[in-house]
Amino acid sequence: MRTTRNAIEHYEWRASEKEAKVILGNALSIAFEFAQVELGVDLAGDFKAHDTWRMLLDELYEFAGAHGARLERRLRAAGDHPTCCDQCGELTVPMRGGSCELCGHWQSIDDDA
């Protein structure tokens, strides 16, 4: 993020739409994680309360991928082995099933699988 910020401020910075979406997706993911971990504020919960969260997941795939990867790392750091969500496709469902950490889809894990 710092490199991108410096490029914007100090140089004649240009980016394709795809590059801009990757930068924006990563920046949003960093902001959500920082607010949660460092400030104890659940911004994601606020966004999930209305259509903004669904729009981010459906229209800004780069955000879904970046934030899904952060949530997967958080689950693994807590000793969990997340499974793939049937709805969003990210490894963000706790190993025993339940609500996807990214999209909220409820998913049961078949013990016989």
MMTF fields as JSON, N, C-alpha, C and O atoms, coordinates in Angstrom:
{
  "mmtfVersion": "1.0.0",
  "mmtfProducer": "UNKNOWN",
  "numBonds": 451,
  "numAtoms": 452,
  "numGroups": 113,
  "numChains": 1,
  "numModels": 1,
  "chainsPerModel": [1],
  "groupsPerChain": [113],
  "chainIdList": ["A"],
  "bondAtomList": [4, 2, 8, 6, 12, 10, 16, 14, 20, 18, 24, 22, 28, 26, 32, 30, 36, 34, 40, 38, 44, 42, 48, 46, 52, 50, 56, 54, 60, 58, 64, 62, 68, 66, 72, 70, 76, 74, 80, 78, 84, 82, 88, 86, 92, 90, 96, 94, 100, 98, 104, 102, 108, 106, 112, 110, 116, 114, 120, 118, 124, 122, 128, 126, 132, 130, 136, 134, 140, 138, 144, 142, 148, 146, 152, 150, 156, 154, 160, 158, 164, 162, 168, 166, 172, 170, 176, 174, 180, 178, 184, 182, 188, 186, 192, 190, 196, 194, 200, 198, 204, 202, 208, 206, 212, 210, 216, 214, 220, 218, 224, 222, 228, 226, 232, 230, 236, 234, 240, 238, 244, 242, 248, 246, 252, 250, 256, 254, 260, 258, 264, 262, 268, 266, 272, 270, 276, 274, 280, 278, 284, 282, 288, 286, 292, 290, 296, 294, 300, 298, 304, 302, 308, 306, 312, 310, 316, 314, 320, 318, 324, 322, 328, 326, 332, 330, 336, 334, 340, 338, 344, 342, 348, 346, 352, 350, 356, 354, 360, 358, 364, 362, 368, 366, 372, 370, 376, 374, 380, 378, 384, 382, 388, 386, 392, 390, 396, 394, 400, 398, 404, 402, 408, 406, 412, 410, 416, 414, 420, 418, 424, 422, 428, 426, 432, 430, 436, 434, 440, 438, 444, 442, 448, 446],
  "bondOrderList": [1, 1, 1, 1, 1, 1, 1, 1, 1, 1, 1, 1, 1, 1, 1, 1, 1, 1, 1, 1, 1, 1, 1, 1, 1, 1, 1, 1, 1, 1, 1, 1, 1, 1, 1, 1, 1, 1, 1, 1, 1, 1, 1, 1, 1, 1, 1, 1, 1, 1, 1, 1, 1, 1, 1, 1, 1, 1, 1, 1, 1, 1, 1, 1, 1, 1, 1, 1, 1, 1, 1, 1, 1, 1, 1, 1, 1, 1, 1, 1, 1, 1, 1, 1, 1, 1, 1, 1, 1, 1, 1, 1, 1, 1, 1, 1, 1, 1, 1, 1, 1, 1, 1, 1, 1, 1, 1, 1, 1, 1, 1, 1],
  "groupList": [{"groupName": "MET", "atomNameList": ["N", "CA", "C", "O"], "elementList": ["N", "C", "C", "O"], "formalChargeList": [0, 0, 0, 0], "bondAtomList": [1, 0, 2, 1, 3, 2], "bondOrderList": [1, 1, 2], "singleLetterCode": "M", "chemCompType": "L-PEPTIDE LINKING"}, {"groupName": "ARG", "atomNameList": ["N", "CA", "C", "O"], "elementList": ["N", "C", "C", "O"], "formalChargeList": [0, 0, 0, 0], "bondAtomList": [1, 0, 2, 1, 3, 2], "bondOrderList": [1, 1, 2], "singleLetterCode": "R", "chemCompType": "L-PEPTIDE LINKING"}, {"groupName": "THR", "atomNameList": ["N", "CA", "C", "O"], "elementList": ["N", "C", "C", "O"], "formalChargeList": [0, 0, 0, 0], "bondAtomList": [1, 0, 2, 1, 3, 2], "bondOrderList": [1, 1, 2], "singleLetterCode": "T", "chemCompType": "L-PEPTIDE LINKING"}, {"groupName": "ASN", "atomNameList": ["N", "CA", "C", "O"], "elementList": ["N", "C", "C", "O"], "formalChargeList": [0, 0, 0, 0], "bondAtomList": [1, 0, 2, 1, 3, 2], "bondOrderList": [1, 1, 2], "singleLetterCode": "N", "chemCompType": "L-PEPTIDE LINKING"}, {"groupName": "ALA", "atomNameList": ["N", "CA", "C", "O"], "elementList": ["N", "C", "C", "O"], "formalChargeList": [0, 0, 0, 0], "bondAtomList": [1, 0, 2, 1, 3, 2], "bondOrderList": [1, 1, 2], "singleLetterCode": "A", "chemCompType": "L-PEPTIDE LINKING"}, {"groupName": "ILE", "atomNameList": ["N", "CA", "C", "O"], "elementList": ["N", "C", "C", "O"], "formalChargeList": [0, 0, 0, 0], "bondAtomList": [1, 0, 2, 1, 3, 2], "bondOrderList": [1, 1, 2], "singleLetterCode": "I", "chemCompType": "L-PEPTIDE LINKING"}, {"groupName": "GLU", "atomNameList": ["N", "CA", "C", "O"], "elementList": ["N", "C", "C", "O"], "formalChargeList": [0, 0, 0, 0], "bondAtomList": [1, 0, 2, 1, 3, 2], "bondOrderList": [1, 1, 2], "singleLetterCode": "E", "chemCompType": "L-PEPTIDE LINKING"}, {"groupName": "HIS", "atomNameList": ["N", "CA", "C", "O"], "elementList": ["N", "C", "C", "O"], "formalChargeList": [0, 0, 0, 0], "bondAtomList": [1, 0, 2, 1, 3, 2], "bondOrderList": [1, 1, 2], "singleLetterCode": "H", "chemCompType": "L-PEPTIDE LINKING"}, {"groupName": "TYR", "atomNameList": ["N", "CA", "C", "O"], "elementList": ["N", "C", "C", "O"], "formalChargeList": [0, 0, 0, 0], "bondAtomList": [1, 0, 2, 1, 3, 2], "bondOrderList": [1, 1, 2], "singleLetterCode": "Y", "chemCompType": "L-PEPTIDE LINKING"}, {"groupName": "TRP", "atomNameList": ["N", "CA", "C", "O"], "elementList": ["N", "C", "C", "O"], "formalChargeList": [0, 0, 0, 0], "bondAtomList": [1, 0, 2, 1, 3, 2], "bondOrderList": [1, 1, 2], "singleLetterCode": "W", "chemCompType": "L-PEPTIDE LINKING"}, {"groupName": "SER", "atomNameList": ["N", "CA", "C", "O"], "elementList": ["N", "C", "C", "O"], "formalChargeList": [0, 0, 0, 0], "bondAtomList": [1, 0, 2, 1, 3, 2], "bondOrderList": [1, 1, 2], "singleLetterCode": "S", "chemCompType": "L-PEPTIDE LINKING"}, {"groupName": "LYS", "atomNameList": ["N", "CA", "C", "O"], "elementList": ["N", "C", "C", "O"], "formalChargeList": [0, 0, 0, 0], "bondAtomList": [1, 0, 2, 1, 3, 2], "bondOrderList": [1, 1, 2], "singleLetterCode": "K", "chemCompType": "L-PEPTIDE LINKING"}, {"groupName": "VAL", "atomNameList": ["N", "CA", "C", "O"], "elementList": ["N", "C", "C", "O"], "formalChargeList": [0, 0, 0, 0], "bondAtomList": [1, 0, 2, 1, 3, 2], "bondOrderList": [1, 1, 2], "singleLetterCode": "V", "chemCompType": "L-PEPTIDE LINKING"}, {"groupName": "LEU", "atomNameList": ["N", "CA", "C", "O"], "elementList": ["N", "C", "C", "O"], "formalChargeList": [0, 0, 0, 0], "bondAtomList": [1, 0, 2, 1, 3, 2], "bondOrderList": [1, 1, 2], "singleLetterCode": "L", "chemCompType": "L-PEPTIDE LINKING"}, {"groupName": "GLY", "atomNameList": ["N", "CA", "C", "O"], "elementList": ["N", "C", "C", "O"], "formalChargeList": [0, 0, 0, 0], "bondAtomList": [1, 0, 2, 1, 3, 2], "bondOrderList": [1, 1, 2], "singleLetterCode": "G", "chemCompType": "PEPTIDE LINKING"}, {"groupName": "PHE", "atomNameList": ["N", "CA", "C", "O"], "elementList": ["N", "C", "C", "O"], "formalChargeList": [0, 0, 0, 0], "bondAtomList": [1, 0, 2, 1, 3, 2], "bondOrderList": [1, 1, 2], "singleLetterCode": "F", "chemCompType": "L-PEPTIDE LINKING"}, {"groupName": "GLN", "atomNameList": ["N", "CA", "C", "O"], "elementList": ["N", "C", "C", "O"], "formalChargeList": [0, 0, 0, 0], "bondAtomList": [1, 0, 2, 1, 3, 2], "bondOrderList": [1, 1, 2], "singleLetterCode": "Q", "chemCompType": "L-PEPTIDE LINKING"}, {"groupName": "ASP", "atomNameList": ["N", "CA", "C", "O"], "elementList": ["N", "C", "C", "O"], "formalChargeList": [0, 0, 0, 0], "bondAtomList": [1, 0, 2, 1, 3, 2], "bondOrderList": [1, 1, 2], "singleLetterCode": "D", "chemCompType": "L-PEPTIDE LINKING"}, {"groupName": "PRO", "atomNameList": ["N", "CA", "C", "O"], "elementList": ["N", "C", "C", "O"], "formalChargeList": [0, 0, 0, 0], "bondAtomList": [1, 0, 2, 1, 3, 2], "bondOrderList": [1, 1, 2], "singleLetterCode": "P", "chemCompType": "L-PEPTIDE LINKING"}, {"groupName": "CYS", "atomNameList": ["N", "CA", "C", "O"], "elementList": ["N", "C", "C", "O"], "formalChargeList": [0, 0, 0, 0], "bondAtomList": [1, 0, 2, 1, 3, 2], "bondOrderList": [1, 1, 2], "singleLetterCode": "C", "chemCompType": "L-PEPTIDE LINKING"}],
  "groupTypeList": [0, 1, 2, 2, 1, 3, 4, 5, 6, 7, 8, 6, 9, 1, 4, 10, 6, 11, 6, 4, 11, 12, 5, 13, 14, 3, 4, 13, 10, 5, 4, 15, 6, 15, 4, 16, 12, 6, 13, 14, 12, 17, 13, 4, 14, 17, 15, 11, 4, 7, 17, 2, 9, 1, 0, 13, 13, 17, 6, 13, 8, 6, 15, 4, 14, 4, 7, 14, 4, 1, 13, 6, 1, 1, 13, 1, 4, 4, 14, 17, 7, 18, 2, 19, 19, 17, 16, 19, 14, 6, 13, 2, 12, 18, 0, 1, 14, 14, 10, 19, 6, 13, 19, 14, 7, 9, 16, 10, 5, 17, 17, 17, 4],
  "groupIdList": [1, 2, 3, 4, 5, 6, 7, 8, 9, 10, 11, 12, 13, 14, 15, 16, 17, 18, 19, 20, 21, 22, 23, 24, 25, 26, 27, 28, 29, 30, 31, 32, 33, 34, 35, 36, 37, 38, 39, 40, 41, 42, 43, 44, 45, 46, 47, 48, 49, 50, 51, 52, 53, 54, 55, 56, 57, 58, 59, 60, 61, 62, 63, 64, 65, 66, 67, 68, 69, 70, 71, 72, 73, 74, 75, 76, 77, 78, 79, 80, 81, 82, 83, 84, 85, 86, 87, 88, 89, 90, 91, 92, 93, 94, 95, 96, 97, 98, 99, 100, 101, 102, 103, 104, 105, 106, 107, 108, 109, 110, 111, 112, 113],
  "secStructList": [7, 2, 2, 2, 2, 2, 2, 2, 2, 2, 1, 7, 7, 7, 7, 7, 2, 2, 2, 2, 2, 2, 2, 2, 2, 2, 2, 2, 2, 2, 2, 2, 2, 2, 2, 2, 2, 2, 2, 7, 7, 7, 2, 2, 2, 2, 2, 2, 6, 1, 2, 2, 2, 2, 2, 2, 2, 2, 2, 7, 2, 2, 2, 2, 2, 2, 2, 2, 2, 2, 2, 2, 2, 2, 2, 2, 2, 6, 6, 7, 7, 7, 5, 7, 7, 6, 6, 6, 7, 1, 1, 7, 5, 7, 6, 6, 7, 3, 3, 7, 6, 6, 6, 7, 7, 3, 3, 7, 7, 7, 6, 6, 7],
  "xCoordList": [0.827, 0.0, 0.872, 0.569, 1.938, 2.825, 3.449, 3.547, 3.864, 4.46, 3.46, 3.813, 2.229, 1.191, 0.92, 0.813, 0.81, 0.588, 1.703, 1.439, 2.952, 4.089, 4.084, 4.392, 3.732, 3.674, 2.609, 2.828, 1.473, 0.394, 0.827, 0.592, 1.449, 1.815, 3.018, 3.026, 4.011, 5.279, 5.529, 6.456, 4.751, 5.003, 3.729, 2.642, 3.873, 2.714, 2.203, 2.554, 1.385, 0.958, -0.205, -1.137, -0.122, -1.205, -1.428, -0.502, -2.661, -2.996, -4.162, -5.028, -4.153, -5.294, -6.461, -6.282, -7.619, -8.788, -8.551, -8.884, -7.983, -7.7, -6.723, -6.941, -5.644, -4.671, -5.317, -5.057, -6.157, -6.837, -7.757, -7.84, -8.442, -9.323, -8.532, -8.974, -7.379, -6.533, -6.069, -6.12, -5.619, -5.16, -6.306, -6.131, -7.47, -8.632, -9.087, -9.394, -9.133, -9.536, -8.613, -9.075, -7.3, -6.335, -6.457, -6.398, -6.626, -6.739, -7.968, -7.892, -9.094, -10.301, -10.109, -10.521, -9.489, -9.245, -8.34, -8.602, -7.283, -6.377, -7.138, -6.955, -7.992, -8.753, -9.687, -9.77, -10.39, -11.291, -10.514, -10.924, -9.394, -8.608, -7.995, -8.012, -7.46, -6.875, -7.917, -7.655, -9.097, -10.157, -10.519, -10.71, -10.615, -10.985, -9.899, -10.167, -8.672, -7.581, -7.037, -6.842, -6.795, -6.128, -7.079, -6.724, -8.281, -9.219, -10.403, -11.142, -10.579, -11.722, -13.051, -14.091, -13.018, -14.216, -14.543, -13.69, -15.774, -16.193, -16.817, -18.039, -15.963, -16.466, -17.185, -18.19, -16.665, -17.305, -18.746, -19.643, -18.971, -20.327, -21.243, -22.409, -20.705, -21.492, -21.839, -22.968, -20.878, -21.122, -22.073, -22.851, -22.011, -22.89, -24.339, -25.248, -24.566, -25.919, -26.758, -27.978, -26.129, -26.863, -26.192, -25.3, -26.598, -26.179, -24.723, -24.244, -24.01, -22.648, -21.737, -20.937, -21.84, -20.968, -21.211, -20.265, -22.469, -22.822, -22.312, -21.811, -22.436, -21.947, -20.427, -19.919, -19.695, -18.241, -17.879, -16.989, -18.559, -18.26, -18.642, -17.922, -19.774, -20.266, -19.587, -19.442, -19.172, -18.666, -17.168, -16.56, -16.57, -15.136, -14.465, -14.122, -14.287, -13.732, -12.369, -11.999, -11.631, -10.301, -10.387, -9.512, -11.437, -11.645, -11.991, -11.429, -12.903, -13.314, -12.112, -11.966, -11.258, -10.067, -9.083, -8.567, -8.819, -7.855, -8.364, -7.617, -9.628, -10.167, -10.375, -10.178, -10.773, -10.903, -9.571, -9.534, -8.481, -7.152, -6.771, -6.174, -7.11, -6.825, -7.62, -7.093, -8.895, -9.729, -9.243, -9.258, -8.813, -8.267, -7.024, -6.884, -6.129, -4.924, -5.292, -4.676, -6.291, -6.73, -7.28, -6.973, -8.088, -8.623, -7.495, -7.498, -6.538, -5.417, -4.554, -4.083, -4.346, -3.553, -4.231, -3.565, -5.555, -6.313, -6.391, -7.074, -5.688, -5.67, -6.774, -6.951, -7.522, -8.615, -8.081, -7.034, -8.796, -8.477, -9.717, -10.554, -9.835, -11.07, -11.32, -10.398, -12.595, -13.005, -13.551, -13.787, -13.738, -14.19, -15.692, -16.479, -16.066, -17.479, -18.148, -17.628, -19.297, -20.047, -20.565, -20.795, -20.748, -21.315, -20.266, -20.396, -19.219, -18.239, -16.958, -16.178, -16.729, -15.566, -14.27, -13.221, -14.313, -13.108, -12.969, -13.961, -11.75, -11.485, -11.751, -10.829, -13.019, -13.395, -14.506, -15.141, -14.742, -15.725, -14.961, -14.111, -15.248, -14.56, -14.698, -15.688, -13.714, -13.656, -14.87, -15.18, -15.554, -16.733, -18.02, -19.116, -17.878, -19.043, -19.53, -18.927, -20.611, -21.17, -21.208, -21.315, -21.121, -21.227, -19.88, -18.862, -19.878, -18.668, -18.231, -19.04, -16.96, -16.419, -16.459, -16.432, -16.523, -16.516, -17.927, -18.302, -18.702, -20.009, -21.191, -22.298, -20.982, -22.059, -22.911, -23.822, -22.634, -23.391, -23.253, -22.146, -24.381, -24.364, -24.061, -24.69, -23.083, -22.665, -22.404, -21.621, -23.069, -22.818, -21.702, -21.64, -20.824, -19.744, -20.134, -20.402, -20.169, -20.518, -19.399, -18.298, -19.633, -18.617, -18.139, -17.037, -18.944, -18.576, -17.674, -17.111, -17.542, -16.742, -15.273, -14.465],
  "yCoordList": [-1.192, 0.0, 1.257, 2.24, 1.206, 2.367, 2.666, 3.825, 1.622, 1.792, 2.425, 3.322, 1.969, 2.527, 3.978, 4.824, 4.27, 5.641, 6.559, 7.659, 6.123, 6.938, 7.159, 8.25, 6.113, 6.242, 7.255, 8.05, 7.232, 8.17, 9.595, 10.513, 9.774, 11.118, 11.7, 12.891, 10.899, 11.432, 11.234, 11.833, 10.432, 10.13, 10.288, 10.447, 10.245, 10.255, 8.823, 8.063, 8.471, 7.089, 6.738, 7.52, 5.548, 5.035, 3.573, 2.855, 3.159, 1.755, 1.369, 2.182, 0.12, -0.391, -0.586, -0.524, -0.817, -1.056, -2.286, -2.278, -3.333, -4.563, -4.283, -4.734, -3.537, -3.201, -2.371, -2.594, -1.416, -0.579, -1.421, -1.184, -2.398, -3.256, -4.123, -4.343, -4.613, -5.401, -4.539, -4.969, -3.329, -2.411, -2.077, -2.115, -1.752, -1.413, -2.609, -2.456, -3.788, -4.992, -5.269, -5.58, -5.159, -5.369, -4.297, -4.597, -3.051, -1.947, -2.116, -1.909, -2.489, -2.705, -3.85, -3.757, -4.918, -6.055, -5.665, -6.036, -4.924, -4.443, -3.573, -3.705, -2.681, -1.792, -2.578, -2.29, -3.569, -4.38, -5.141, -5.18, -5.743, -6.505, -5.592, -5.926, -4.459, -3.521, -3.06, -3.035, -2.697, -2.253, -3.341, -3.061, -4.578, -5.695, -6.005, -6.08, -6.186, -6.653, -5.544, -5.753, -4.38, -3.316, -2.391, -1.851, -2.211, -1.269, -1.94, -1.303, -3.232, -3.938, -3.485, -3.587, -2.988, -2.499, -3.441, -3.722, -3.921, -4.856, -4.103, -4.055, -3.511, -2.81, -3.765, -3.404, -4.984, -5.959, -6.194, -6.292, -6.285, -6.469, -5.321, -5.531, -4.097, -2.933, -3.015, -2.718, -3.417, -3.522, -4.674, -4.598, -5.738, -6.888, -6.567, -7.271, -5.517, -5.147, -4.616, -4.512, -4.287, -3.841, -4.409, -5.25, -3.974, -4.586, -4.342, -4.95, -3.472, -3.129, -4.343, -4.521, -5.181, -6.362, -7.311, -7.79, -7.579, -8.472, -7.895, -8.633, -6.575, -5.925, -6.089, -6.373, -5.914, -6.09, -7.507, -7.693, -8.501, -9.894, -10.231, -10.961, -9.702, -10.035, -9.255, -9.761, -8.026, -7.168, -6.871, -6.519, -7.005, -6.738, -8.038, -8.228, -8.933, -10.259, -10.175, -11.044, -9.134, -8.959, -8.775, -9.237, -8.102, -7.965, -9.323, -9.706, -10.044, -11.344, -12.272, -12.96, -12.302, -13.156, -12.717, -13.544, -11.415, -10.897, -11.082, -11.511, -10.76, -10.873, -12.337, -12.716, -13.152, -14.585, -15.183, -16.004, -14.777, -15.277, -14.831, -15.603, -13.597, -13.113, -13.913, -14.3, -14.152, -14.919, -16.354, -16.93, -16.935, -18.293, -18.341, -19.252, -17.372, -17.332, -17.195, -17.826, -16.375, -16.192, -17.507, -17.864, -18.228, -19.513, -20.519, -21.228, -20.579, -21.513, -21.155, -22.043, -19.871, -19.438, -19.826, -20.021, -19.938, -20.347, -21.863, -22.374, -22.593, -24.052, -24.73, -25.942, -23.978, -24.541, -24.966, -24.494, -25.841, -26.264, -25.984, -26.866, -24.759, -24.359, -25.142, -25.641, -25.231, -25.892, -24.84, -23.689, -25.26, -24.367, -24.113, -25.043, -22.871, -22.489, -22.817, -22.478, -23.473, -23.809, -22.565, -22.595, -21.476, -20.255, -19.345, -18.972, -18.98, -18.008, -18.652, -17.999, -19.919, -20.624, -20.381, -20.868, -19.648, -19.363, -20.374, -20.947, -20.584, -21.489, -20.757, -20.444, -20.494, -19.655, -20.245, -19.526, -21.543, -22.215, -22.997, -23.821, -22.755, -23.52, -25.02, -25.469, -25.792, -27.223, -28.004, -29.044, -27.56, -28.282, -27.777, -28.207, -26.867, -26.316, -25.066, -24.595, -24.551, -23.333, -22.232, -22.495, -21.024, -19.868, -19.53, -19.47, -19.31, -18.892, -17.548, -16.632, -17.438, -16.204, -15.052, -13.888, -15.362, -14.311, -13.912, -12.744, -14.87, -14.511, -14.787, -14.322, -15.531, -15.806, -17.012, -17.356, -17.663, -18.85, -19.941, -20.241, -20.533, -21.619, -22.917, -23.251, -23.649, -24.869, -25.968, -25.792, -27.091, -28.251, -29.07, -29.207, -29.61, -30.448, -31.89, -32.261, -32.71, -34.116, -34.869, -34.933, -35.448, -36.165, -37.418, -37.895, -37.962, -39.171, -38.906, -39.836, -37.638, -37.306, -37.463, -37.225],
  "zCoordList": [0.0, 0.0, 0.0, -0.677, 0.757, 0.832, -0.537, -0.94, -1.24, -2.567, -3.525, -4.29, -3.487, -4.349, -3.994, -4.881, -2.725, -2.278, -2.733, -3.219, -2.585, -3.012, -4.524, -5.004, -5.262, -6.724, -7.134, -8.048, -6.471, -6.787, -6.465, -7.251, -5.327, -4.874, -5.617, -5.927, -5.901, -6.399, -7.892, -8.437, -8.548, -9.954, -10.759, -10.204, -12.05, -12.923, -12.983, -13.886, -12.026, -11.808, -12.722, -12.909, -13.28, -14.118, -13.765, -13.389, -13.892, -13.641, -14.54, -14.863, -14.925, -15.684, -14.716, -13.5, -15.246, -14.392, -13.516, -12.331, -14.09, -13.348, -12.203, -11.079, -12.487, -11.435, -10.331, -9.148, -10.717, -9.732, -8.843, -7.639, -9.429, -8.644, -7.671, -6.543, -8.089, -7.191, -6.023, -4.87, -6.321, -5.266, -4.322, -3.104, -4.862, -4.04, -3.204, -2.022, -3.804, -3.068, -1.899, -0.801, -2.126, -1.046, 0.025, 1.217, -0.393, 0.571, 1.462, 2.673, 0.868, 1.673, 2.661, 3.817, 2.205, 3.08, 4.244, 5.388, 3.956, 5.011, 5.999, 7.209, 5.496, 6.375, 7.294, 8.488, 6.743, 7.565, 8.641, 9.801, 8.249, 9.222, 10.283, 11.467, 9.877, 10.827, 11.838, 13.041, 11.35, 12.256, 13.255, 14.438, 12.788, 13.663, 14.685, 15.884, 14.203, 15.06, 15.953, 17.15, 15.386, 16.129, 16.886, 17.934, 16.354, 16.963, 17.641, 18.391, 17.372, 17.942, 17.354, 18.007, 16.127, 15.451, 14.293, 13.451, 14.26, 13.219, 12.053, 11.917, 11.207, 10.024, 9.08, 8.467, 8.967, 8.094, 8.534, 7.697, 9.83, 10.345, 9.955, 9.619, 10.002, 9.59, 8.106, 7.716, 7.281, 5.846, 5.533, 4.582, 6.326, 6.103, 6.448, 6.007, 7.229, 7.641, 6.476, 6.594, 5.378, 4.189, 2.934, 3.041, 1.785, 0.523, 0.126, -0.831, 0.834, 0.43, 0.445, -0.474, 1.466, 1.559, 0.39, -0.234, 0.099, -1.009, -2.328, -3.176, -2.504, -3.715, -3.825, -4.91, -2.718, -2.745, -3.18, -4.01, -2.628, -2.97, -4.402, -5.083, -4.862, -6.198, -7.319, -8.432, -7.027, -8.098, -8.016, -9.027, -6.85, -6.713, -6.28, -5.113, -7.268, -7.003, -6.337, -5.546, -6.657, -6.081, -4.565, -3.833, -4.096, -2.658, -2.053, -1.027, -2.676, -2.144, -2.023, -1.013, -3.028, -2.979, -1.914, -1.161, -1.845, -0.87, 0.558, 1.438, 0.784, 2.141, 2.525, 3.68, 1.556, 1.813, 2.254, 3.17, 1.611, 1.976, 3.391, 4.142, 3.755, 5.127, 6.163, 7.205, 5.856, 6.79, 6.901, 7.989, 5.793, 5.834, 6.726, 7.542, 6.578, 7.419, 8.895, 9.754, 9.185, 10.577, 11.139, 12.276, 10.356, 10.802, 11.045, 12.051, 10.128, 10.278, 11.485, 12.196, 11.718, 12.878, 14.188, 15.204, 14.159, 15.345, 15.475, 16.362, 14.588, 14.659, 13.89, 14.005, 13.107, 12.321, 10.948, 10.506, 10.299, 8.936, 8.096, 7.906, 7.595, 6.911, 5.633, 4.988, 5.291, 4.064, 3.093, 3.46, 1.882, 0.814, 0.94, 1.123, 0.842, 0.893, -0.439, -1.502, -0.376, -1.584, -2.304, -3.513, -1.565, -2.136, -2.769, -3.935, -2.009, -2.521, -3.04, -3.733, -2.716, -3.224, -2.476, -2.898, -1.385, -0.607, 0.543, 0.993, 1.008, 2.143, 3.452, 4.206, 3.706, 4.842, 5.706, 6.479, 5.579, 6.428, 7.494, 7.156, 8.774, 9.825, 9.584, 9.005, 10.024, 9.699, 10.175, 9.594, 11.182, 11.674, 11.027, 11.388, 10.073, 9.4, 10.104, 11.068, 9.611, 10.166, 9.126, 7.928, 9.584, 8.722, 8.088, 8.777, 6.78, 6.075, 6.641, 6.783, 6.959, 7.523, 6.525, 6.925, 5.233, 4.215, 3.797, 3.905, 3.323, 2.744, 3.662, 3.391, 4.739, 5.68, 5.337, 6.09, 4.214, 3.802, 4.866, 5.311, 5.271, 6.254, 5.535, 4.531, 6.064, 5.391, 6.423, 7.356, 6.233, 7.075, 6.444, 5.222, 7.275, 6.797, 7.064, 8.207, 6.015, 6.127, 6.8, 6.252, 7.976, 8.719, 7.998, 8.267, 7.085, 6.379, 5.169, 4.591, 4.793, 3.597, 3.848, 2.95]
}
